[in-house]
Amino acid sequence: MISLNLGRPRLLIYNGATMNTAIFKQSVTGRIPLCTLNLDGDRQADLSVHGGPYKAVYGYPSEHYEYWRQELPETALPPGAFGENFTTAGLREDELHVGDRFRIGSSIVMIRQPRMPCYKLAAGFQRDDFITRFLRSGRSGFYFSVEQEGEVEEGDSLQLISRNDAGITIAEMNLLFVKEKYNRALLQKAIATPGLPGDWREYFVPRLDGLSVTA
């Protein structure tokens, strides 16, 4: 982890509307407690769609920053620019399976799901087109659950403890959400993955019968 980033909700004006968002994160130093629901000092503004045990920590690969610097040359992109808690190195969506477990500091975390952006990401970048661009890029980042509470700090490495090779990858989940919504093989793989959060399973199951989806 090359940067550890925290943030609390604050007011933001976007398209004439005022909203409360914790999309803005700042790099911090020192050891920070990592608890079941979040990092100490980090908060979410809307708990109906953010946070919770399966979205306790958000990781985003530092390797994606160069892509976005080319896409958004006028935009400053410090660590935490995408609202991530962990700006990581060496972790890729196509190599990470739901259920993979890592040790970081004195904590243990598990890969659970990709990030599906909401309008507050567009508000943070002040770009109406950013949600579409983010989804199409496949550069989603990934959420962790906290399997063992502990402490973390900038510079801690994410050490693989166990890999769920049979589980769906984060990249494959992105495909199911954006480009291959009715891919039966991927749907079956996702539904059979034990570490997949229940709301994702409920979202995928109807597609096996060819039922239409709204996203």
N, C-alpha and C positions, 0 to 999 in steps of 0.2 A: 504494500500500500504506500503510494508516494504522497498522499495527502489525506488527512482526516478532517472532515468538514461538518460543521454543525450550523443550525439556524433555528430561529423562532419565528412564529407568524408576524407579519407586518402588513400594513396597508399598501396597496398598489393600485394605480389608476391605469386602466386599459380600455381603449375605445369608449372613453367617457364614463365608464363604470368603475366604482371602487370595490375592490375585493381584498379579502384577507388571505395571505399565502405565505407558506414557509419555503417557497422554491429557492430562495436565496440562501446559500450556505457559504460560510467562511472557514478557511483553514485554521486549525487550532493545534497547539502543541501540548505536550504533557499527557499523562495517562488518564483516560476517560473511561468510567464505568460503562459497560455494555450490558443492558438488561433485556428482559424478554421482549419488551415492546419497542425499545429504542435506545439510543445512546443518551447518556446523561447530558442535558443541555440542548438536546435536539427535540423539536416538536413538529407536529403536523397541524395544519389549520382545519382541515375537513376530515374527520375521522371516519366518515361514512365511506370514503373511497381511498384514503391514505392511512398508512400505519397499520397496526394490528400485528399479530404474531407471525404472519406470513409475509409481511412487508416491514419488518423491524429495521432493516438496514438496506440501503440502496448502494450498489456498486456500479461504477462506470469506468470502462477501460480508458486509461490515458492515451492509448494508441488511437482512439477515435478522434482525439482533439485535432490532429493534423487535417483529417478529412473536413471537419467543421470549420477550421480556419480557412480552408480553401473555398468552402461553400459560403461562409459568412466573413469575408475579409475585413469588413468594417466593424465587426463585433469583438469586444474584449472577451477572452475566454480563460479566466483564471481557474485553477482547480475548484471544483464545486459548482461550476457554471451550469451544469445540468441538474442540479439539485441533489447530487450524489453525496453520500456520507463517506464512502471509500472511493478515492480515485486510485484505481488499481493498475498494475502492470503484469502482463503475462497471462491474463485471463481473457478468453474469447468466447463469445456466445456459441460458436459452433463446436466448442470443446467442453462446454459446461452442461452437465445433465441435471435435471431436477432430481434432488436427492444426494448430490455430491456434498461431502462434508469436509470442512476445512477448520484447522486451528489457526487462530490469530490472537496474538498476545496470550492471555490466559482464558480466552473464550473459544467456544466451538460454534460454528455457524453452518447452515445448510442452504444450498441453492434451492429456491422455490419457484420462481416465475420471472418472466421478463417485465419490464416497465411498459405499461400502456399509458401513453401521455394524455393528459386532460388539457383543457383550455388554459390552465394556469401556466403550463410550460410555454404556450404561445404568448401569454401575457408577459412572462419573464423576459422573453426575447423581443417582445413588442413586434411580433410578426404573425399576421393572420395565417400564413401558409406553413408555419413551422411544424404543426402536428402532422400534417401530411408528409412533409419532408422527413421528419424524424421516423415515422413508421416505414416509409419506403426505403429508408437507408438500411434498415435491419440492425442498426446500431442502438439497440434498446437498453443495454445494461441489464442488470439482474438484481432481484431482491433476495435477501437472506432471511431465514428465521434464525433465532438464537437458541441453540440446543444446550449450551452451557454458558451461564453468565460469567463475566470476568472483566478484565480491563484491556484496553487497546490504546495504541498511540501511533502517530505518524511514523512510518518506517517499519512497522511490524509486517512480517511476511505472512501471506496466506498459504499455509502448508496443508497439502491434500492429505486427509486421513483415510477417506474411502471414496471410491468412484462408483456411481450407479450406472454402469455401462449399458444396461438394458433400458434405462430411463430416457425419456424424450429430452433433447437438448433445447437450450434457450433459443437457438437459431431456428429449430424446427417449430417451436411454438410460435415464433414470429411469422413463419410461413403460413401456419394454420390461421393466424389472425388476419393476415393481409392478402396473401397471394394464392394459397391453396386451401381454402376453407373447407373443402369437401374431400380432401385426400384421405381415403379410408385407412390406408396403412398408418399414416401419421396420427389420425384420430384414435385408432386402436392402441397405438403405442402410447399416446398421451394418457388415455383413460386407464391403461394398465400400469402406469407409473405410480407407485405407492406414495411418493412424496408430493404429488400434485395436489394443491389446495382444492377443497371440495367445490368452490364456486367455479373454478375452471373446468372441473369434470362435468358439472351440470351444464356448463356452456357448450361443451363439446359433444355430449351424448346425443342430443337431437340431430346432429349433422349426420350421424351414421344412417339415419332414416331419410336423409336428404331434405330435412326441414330447413326452411329459410332462416337466415340469421340477419341481424340488424347491423352488425359491425363488420 
